[in-house]
Amino acid sequence: MDPSKSATAPPPEWAGEKSTMGHAPPPPYQDYQQPGYPQPGMGYPPPQQGYGPPPQYGGAYGQQQYPGGQQATVTVQPTVFVTRGPLAVPVNDYLCYSIFTLMCCCMPLGIAALIYSISAREANHSGDQVSAERSSRMARTLNHVALGLGIGLIILTIIYTVVMVTSIS
């Protein structure tokens, strides 16, 4: 690589060429005489010494007062946050049932049921009826399945024990 040439510079044969890509060049810059903006040659007003009242609207650079001389009134309303309170009739969250199935029947389904029970309880406290009902229904279903599996496992264990004891004697 040649150290006298820049890696980011365009090739020398492109130096005088500018592509317009089929577009017309932009019009030349012109100063427009618009009210409300400093006019050429006027500049900005001289700075005031010290602190004083701010300049009144409509008093500088050709601005006009509101029609009819009326003053604009701005009313700022306070911010209102709308939140839902707890449900008047809370949905059953099956929390005790979930803890029972977690401890006594089927631990994996008991954990899932406990999570949905807590979710139903939080939805009750935040006032979200739809989410509370959905979480409650899922917690109840998981609890029923866990209880059924637990009872089935206990019955199978009893049958297995009886068969093993009778086969030995």
Secondary structure, DSSP 4 states (H G I P E B T S, - for coil): --TTS-SSSPPGGGTT----TT-PPPPPP-----TTSPPTTT-PPPPPSS--PPPPTTSSTT--PPGGGPPP---PPPP--------SSPPP--HHHHHHIIIII-HHHHHHHHHHHHHHHHHHHHT-HHHHHHHHHHHHHHHHHHHHHHHHHHHHHHHHHHHHHHHH-
